[in-house]
Amino acid sequence: MDKAIDKFKEKNCEVLGISVDSPYSHYAWRQTPVEKGGIGRIKYPLVSDLNKKISLSYGVLLEDAGIALRGLFLIDKEGIIRHNLVNDLPLGRNFDEALRILEALQYHESVGEVCPANWNPGEEAMKPTAEGVAEYLSKHAK
């Protein structure tokens, strides 16, 4: 995430990392260079969810194991979760895709149109009506 943080900040997006590990573990990860297995000096806050309440409330906690799955949540300016992605432990997240989803949400918020599957910034979107969907699909069905 740290490699992509500037792109998110350019879009007025606040990034927050949350882990079920202790603040002491976080400190050690930050003090350890990436090439030695740490996370280095990241440019976003990392919160310790040692009591696991946050992980439980977001549905990523594996309670019996006491660990959390890899989650990514896009929360709008009203505090509503608009996108969530939860990966099993061996699967990493795609921050380019998270940025694309953020851009789609911001486009929708500013214009009111709906971003179709595989939409990218600069592409046509749809009006959120049956007619708008039909018009879009008639142009892009092939």
Backbone as CSV, one residue per row, in Angstrom:
resi,resn,N_x,N_y,N_z,CA_x,CA_y,CA_z,C_x,C_y,C_z
1,MET,0.825,-1.193,0.000,0.000,0.000,0.000,0.861,1.244,0.000
2,ASP,1.974,1.193,0.682,2.794,2.389,0.802,3.259,2.899,-0.566
3,LYS,3.487,1.997,-1.509,3.908,2.418,-2.852,2.803,3.180,-3.573
4,ALA,1.554,2.921,-3.225,0.409,3.549,-3.900,-0.193,4.710,-3.112
5,ILE,0.312,4.987,-1.921,-0.339,5.945,-1.028,-0.512,7.329,-1.641
6,ASP,0.467,7.809,-2.392,0.363,9.146,-2.971,-0.790,9.242,-3.956
7,LYS,-1.059,8.179,-4.693,-2.187,8.170,-5.634,-3.516,8.287,-4.888
8,PHE,-3.612,7.635,-3.739,-4.835,7.711,-2.942,-4.990,9.104,-2.325
9,LYS,-3.900,9.654,-1.823,-3.952,10.989,-1.236,-4.329,12.044,-2.277
10,GLU,-3.852,11.877,-3.521,-4.219,12.793,-4.609,-5.723,12.795,-4.848
11,LYS,-6.377,11.704,-4.516,-7.833,11.566,-4.681,-8.573,11.912,-3.388
12,ASN,-7.883,12.568,-2.456,-8.476,12.948,-1.158,-8.986,11.748,-0.373
13,CYS,-8.259,10.674,-0.438,-8.617,9.448,0.268,-7.673,9.262,1.453
14,GLU,-8.249,9.059,2.607,-7.457,8.753,3.795,-7.247,7.248,3.863
15,VAL,-6.049,6.835,4.145,-5.713,5.417,4.231,-5.326,5.101,5.668
16,LEU,-5.829,3.986,6.140,-5.574,3.543,7.497,-5.346,2.038,7.461
17,GLY,-4.259,1.588,8.039,-4.000,0.157,8.160,-4.422,-0.319,9.537
18,ILE,-4.987,-1.499,9.597,-5.405,-2.068,10.882,-4.896,-3.498,10.949
19,SER,-4.343,-3.844,12.085,-3.775,-5.168,12.276,-4.121,-5.662,13.686
20,VAL,-4.280,-6.962,13.832,-4.561,-7.532,15.154,-3.293,-7.686,15.989
21,ASP,-2.182,-7.230,15.455,-0.927,-7.302,16.202,-0.765,-6.091,17.118
22,SER,0.166,-6.176,18.024,0.372,-5.127,19.032,1.090,-3.914,18.436
23,PRO,0.976,-2.778,19.117,1.738,-1.601,18.688,3.250,-1.869,18.689
24,TYR,3.694,-2.768,19.556,5.119,-3.107,19.613,5.544,-3.867,18.359
25,SER,4.674,-4.760,17.891,4.946,-5.459,16.624,4.978,-4.466,15.474
26,HIS,4.022,-3.528,15.473,3.975,-2.511,14.419,5.265,-1.689,14.408
27,TYR,5.718,-1.324,15.583,6.959,-0.553,15.691,8.125,-1.360,15.101
28,ALA,8.192,-2.632,15.464,9.275,-3.480,14.950,9.182,-3.615,13.429
29,TRP,7.972,-3.787,12.878,7.810,-3.878,11.419,8.283,-2.602,10.738
30,ARG,7.947,-1.454,11.365,8.326,-0.163,10.771,9.830,0.072,10.854
31,GLN,10.467,-0.463,11.861,11.906,-0.294,12.014,12.699,-1.253,11.132
32,THR,12.032,-2.271,10.618,12.704,-3.265,9.780,12.516,-2.893,8.311
33,PRO,13.614,-2.751,7.578,13.497,-2.420,6.153,12.714,-3.487,5.388
34,VAL,12.068,-3.059,4.336,11.259,-3.968,3.519,12.093,-5.153,3.035
35,GLU,13.310,-4.872,2.571,14.146,-5.957,2.046,14.588,-6.955,3.111
36,LYS,14.286,-6.650,4.378,14.600,-7.581,5.470,13.334,-8.137,6.113
37,GLY,12.175,-7.970,5.421,10.933,-8.566,5.898,10.015,-7.643,6.674
38,GLY,10.383,-6.374,6.827,9.534,-5.423,7.535,8.680,-4.624,6.562
39,ILE,8.078,-3.570,7.085,7.287,-2.690,6.214,7.941,-1.324,6.049
40,GLY,9.043,-1.104,6.775,9.747,0.168,6.650,8.921,1.317,7.204
41,ARG,9.284,2.506,6.842,8.637,3.721,7.350,7.468,4.097,6.451
42,ILE,6.336,3.457,6.680,5.143,3.695,5.864,4.586,5.093,6.106
43,LYS,3.813,5.587,5.119,3.300,6.956,5.149,1.831,7.031,5.543
44,TYR,1.341,6.037,6.237,-0.046,6.053,6.704,-0.105,5.420,8.096
45,PRO,-1.126,5.767,8.881,-1.223,5.215,10.239,-1.536,3.723,10.236
46,LEU,-1.007,3.052,11.223,-1.264,1.631,11.419,-1.831,1.469,12.823
47,VAL,-3.074,1.002,12.893,-3.799,0.868,14.154,-3.693,-0.564,14.661
48,SER,-3.473,-0.698,15.949,-3.454,-2.009,16.572,-4.855,-2.366,17.040
49,ASP,-5.363,-3.468,16.527,-6.675,-3.987,16.917,-6.453,-5.205,17.807
50,LEU,-5.695,-4.996,18.858,-5.298,-6.101,19.730,-6.493,-6.807,20.355
51,ASN,-7.563,-6.066,20.663,-8.747,-6.712,21.235,-9.656,-7.305,20.153
52,LYS,-9.294,-7.084,18.902,-9.934,-7.694,17.725,-11.376,-7.239,17.488
53,LYS,-11.787,-6.164,18.119,-13.153,-5.659,17.939,-13.380,-5.106,16.535
54,ILE,-12.394,-4.411,16.003,-12.541,-3.851,14.648,-12.624,-4.986,13.634
55,SER,-11.710,-5.931,13.724,-11.696,-7.060,12.790,-12.987,-7.866,12.851
56,LEU,-13.498,-8.048,14.054,-14.764,-8.763,14.225,-15.903,-7.978,13.578
57,SER,-15.946,-6.673,13.816,-17.059,-5.870,13.291,-17.031,-5.765,11.770
58,TYR,-15.861,-5.902,11.155,-15.755,-5.855,9.692,-15.808,-7.243,9.054
59,GLY,-15.968,-8.274,9.871,-16.156,-9.618,9.334,-14.906,-10.280,8.786
60,VAL,-13.731,-9.865,9.250,-12.495,-10.457,8.737,-11.769,-11.310,9.776
61,LEU,-12.301,-11.383,10.988,-11.623,-12.108,12.049,-11.901,-13.605,11.970
62,LEU,-10.834,-14.388,12.010,-10.948,-15.835,12.188,-10.806,-16.055,13.697
63,GLU,-11.942,-16.098,14.382,-11.938,-16.068,15.853,-11.143,-17.198,16.490
64,ASP,-11.311,-18.420,15.998,-10.610,-19.555,16.612,-9.097,-19.409,16.509
65,ALA,-8.632,-18.858,15.387,-7.194,-18.687,15.181,-6.679,-17.376,15.771
66,GLY,-7.582,-16.430,16.024,-7.174,-15.135,16.569,-6.447,-14.256,15.571
67,ILE,-6.693,-14.497,14.292,-6.042,-13.707,13.239,-7.105,-13.129,12.308
68,ALA,-6.700,-12.162,11.519,-7.628,-11.519,10.592,-7.228,-11.805,9.149
69,LEU,-8.249,-11.980,8.323,-8.017,-12.108,6.886,-7.595,-10.753,6.331
70,ARG,-7.158,-10.733,5.083,-6.720,-9.496,4.442,-7.936,-8.774,3.882
71,GLY,-8.322,-7.706,4.517,-9.496,-6.953,4.090,-9.122,-5.592,3.541
72,LEU,-9.962,-5.095,2.643,-9.827,-3.749,2.109,-11.234,-3.178,2.022
73,PHE,-11.440,-2.029,2.626,-12.768,-1.427,2.684,-12.693,0.003,2.173
74,LEU,-13.600,0.336,1.281,-13.719,1.701,0.773,-14.965,2.295,1.419
75,ILE,-14.756,3.313,2.235,-15.833,3.924,3.006,-16.045,5.332,2.468
76,ASP,-17.287,5.659,2.122,-17.548,6.978,1.525,-17.545,8.076,2.580
77,LYS,-17.731,9.295,2.132,-17.653,10.450,3.035,-18.780,10.477,4.059
78,GLU,-19.820,9.653,3.864,-20.918,9.549,4.826,-20.704,8.407,5.817
79,GLY,-19.579,7.673,5.669,-19.279,6.567,6.572,-19.880,5.240,6.149
80,ILE,-20.344,5.156,4.909,-20.965,3.932,4.401,-19.916,3.110,3.645
81,ILE,-19.831,1.827,3.971,-18.929,0.942,3.225,-19.510,0.772,1.828
82,ARG,-18.763,1.212,0.817,-19.223,1.135,-0.564,-18.547,-0.003,-1.332
83,HIS,-17.453,-0.490,-0.803,-16.733,-1.592,-1.453,-15.976,-2.335,-0.364
84,ASN,-16.020,-3.656,-0.426,-15.158,-4.423,0.468,-14.621,-5.626,-0.269
85,LEU,-13.419,-5.949,0.090,-12.720,-7.074,-0.503,-12.049,-7.808,0.646
86,VAL,-12.304,-9.094,0.759,-11.687,-9.889,1.811,-11.008,-11.076,1.151
87,ASN,-9.707,-11.142,1.331,-8.917,-12.229,0.752,-8.468,-13.188,1.848
88,ASP,-8.353,-14.449,1.477,-7.775,-15.433,2.376,-6.291,-15.096,2.553
89,LEU,-5.674,-15.643,3.557,-4.312,-15.278,3.939,-3.265,-15.384,2.823
90,PRO,-3.329,-16.379,1.938,-2.262,-16.445,0.935,-2.441,-15.478,-0.244
91,LEU,-3.521,-14.707,-0.258,-3.811,-13.860,-1.410,-3.652,-12.375,-1.081
92,GLY,-2.819,-11.703,-1.841,-2.593,-10.271,-1.643,-3.672,-9.436,-2.307
93,ARG,-3.731,-8.181,-1.914,-4.707,-7.249,-2.480,-4.108,-6.528,-3.677
94,ASN,-4.979,-5.969,-4.509,-4.549,-5.223,-5.687,-4.901,-3.756,-5.462
95,PHE,-3.911,-2.935,-5.171,-4.182,-1.542,-4.851,-4.479,-0.710,-6.093
96,ASP,-4.044,-1.166,-7.262,-4.453,-0.493,-8.500,-5.961,-0.656,-8.691
97,GLU,-6.479,-1.834,-8.400,-7.920,-2.067,-8.503,-8.667,-1.252,-7.450
98,ALA,-8.127,-1.155,-6.252,-8.762,-0.340,-5.208,-8.818,1.124,-5.641
99,LEU,-7.774,1.599,-6.294,-7.766,2.971,-6.792,-8.821,3.150,-7.887
100,ARG,-8.951,2.169,-8.767,-9.975,2.240,-9.815,-11.371,2.294,-9.204
101,ILE,-11.614,1.501,-8.182,-12.911,1.506,-7.508,-13.152,2.848,-6.819
102,LEU,-12.120,3.396,-6.183,-12.230,4.718,-5.566,-12.609,5.765,-6.622
103,GLU,-11.953,5.716,-7.769,-12.249,6.669,-8.837,-13.680,6.488,-9.354
104,ALA,-14.148,5.257,-9.424,-15.527,5.000,-9.844,-16.510,5.581,-8.831
105,LEU,-16.247,5.391,-7.553,-17.116,5.949,-6.516,-17.129,7.470,-6.593
106,GLN,-15.965,8.067,-6.727,-15.903,9.525,-6.799,-16.575,10.053,-8.066
107,TYR,-16.452,9.329,-9.159,-17.143,9.722,-10.390,-18.658,9.678,-10.161
108,HIS,-19.127,8.601,-9.574,-20.558,8.473,-9.282,-21.033,9.599,-8.359
109,GLU,-20.258,9.888,-7.322,-20.641,10.943,-6.385,-20.710,12.311,-7.059
110,SER,-19.827,12.564,-8.016,-19.790,13.884,-8.642,-20.754,14.019,-9.810
111,VAL,-21.021,12.942,-10.544,-21.830,13.017,-11.762,-23.185,12.328,-11.606
112,GLY,-23.232,11.316,-10.737,-24.480,10.597,-10.525,-24.677,9.407,-11.437
113,GLU,-23.742,9.189,-12.344,-23.861,8.037,-13.240,-23.275,6.796,-12.584
114,VAL,-23.631,5.645,-13.148,-23.211,4.349,-12.635,-22.072,3.824,-13.502
115,CYS,-21.031,3.345,-12.872,-19.878,2.823,-13.595,-20.077,1.328,-13.858
116,PRO,-20.107,0.932,-15.129,-20.335,-0.480,-15.457,-19.106,-1.346,-15.169
117,ALA,-19.267,-2.635,-15.357,-18.159,-3.575,-15.181,-16.978,-3.155,-16.042
118,ASN,-15.795,-3.278,-15.497,-14.540,-2.964,-16.177,-14.384,-1.497,-16.541
119,TRP,-15.189,-0.621,-15.953,-15.094,0.816,-16.201,-13.745,1.339,-15.741
120,ASN,-13.204,2.276,-16.492,-11.978,2.967,-16.115,-12.189,4.458,-16.266
121,PRO,-11.463,5.274,-15.502,-11.612,6.727,-15.605,-11.476,7.198,-17.054
122,GLY,-12.365,8.106,-17.422,-12.373,8.634,-18.789,-13.326,7.905,-19.716
123,GLU,-13.810,6.751,-19.280,-14.746,5.990,-20.106,-16.179,6.402,-19.811
124,GLU,-17.048,6.053,-20.717,-18.470,6.359,-20.577,-19.076,5.541,-19.439
125,ALA,-20.005,6.158,-18.735,-20.757,5.478,-17.679,-22.231,5.454,-18.078
126,MET,-23.082,5.003,-17.166,-24.511,4.857,-17.476,-25.346,5.745,-16.568
127,LYS,-26.450,6.197,-17.074,-27.442,6.857,-16.228,-28.119,5.753,-15.401
128,PRO,-28.416,6.003,-14.125,-28.948,4.958,-13.251,-30.454,4.726,-13.433
129,THR,-30.841,4.514,-14.678,-32.234,4.215,-15.000,-32.246,3.047,-15.975
130,ALA,-33.396,2.422,-16.123,-33.508,1.325,-17.095,-33.171,1.822,-18.496
131,GLU,-33.629,3.029,-18.808,-33.332,3.593,-20.132,-31.835,3.862,-20.285
132,GLY,-31.216,4.375,-19.223,-29.785,4.662,-19.271,-28.960,3.401,-19.462
133,VAL,-29.336,2.335,-18.789,-28.631,1.056,-18.937,-28.819,0.531,-20.357
134,ALA,-30.061,0.589,-20.853,-30.342,0.110,-22.219,-29.554,0.919,-23.247
135,GLU,-29.492,2.223,-23.064,-28.738,3.075,-23.996,-27.256,2.709,-23.986
136,TYR,-26.711,2.535,-22.799,-25.285,2.169,-22.669,-25.031,0.819,-23.324
137,LEU,-25.867,-0.168,-22.994,-25.652,-1.523,-23.510,-25.836,-1.591,-25.013
138,SER,-26.731,-0.774,-25.555,-26.920,-0.787,-27.011,-25.665,-0.311,-27.726
139,LYS,-24.893,0.552,-27.092,-23.640,1.048,-27.686,-22.482,0.097,-27.456
140,HIS,-22.511,-0.646,-26.334,-21.320,-1.407,-25.909,-21.541,-2.916,-25.810
141,ALA,-22.613,-3.420,-26.370,-22.930,-4.851,-26.229,-21.971,-5.747,-26.993
142,LYS,-21.333,-5.227,-28.005,-20.467,-6.083,-28.843,-19.072,-6.176,-28.334
